[in-house]
């Protein structure tokens, strides 16, 4: 969340080397989870049929789209299912119509320099 803030309007490519090691490790862990789910359960969604795990991970999938994060074929399968869902498409369309912008998100300003940092 810190390195890849939610931004449904943005499309950019982040080189893996520019991300902190912990972020890369989290991406790899998520990829492995999604891959294992597909290998065990098949189907369109992580556990075969649409469920709470999909709802929880769709925002992550959309971050991977926004920042063009490379993932395995199984993880790409989940991202494609998420992006094809009508409710997700409506969410993305609404985001594209949003007029407000937060510069610190659009410019990927580190969390420590964000106006939202408490302290």
Secondary structure as UniProt FT lines:
FT   TURN            8..9
FT   HELIX           16..18
FT   HELIX           21..41
FT   TURN            46..47
FT   HELIX           52..66
FT   TURN            67..68
FT   HELIX           73..84
FT   HELIX           86..97
FT   HELIX           103..106
FT   TURN            107..108
FT   HELIX           111..113
FT   TURN            115..116
//
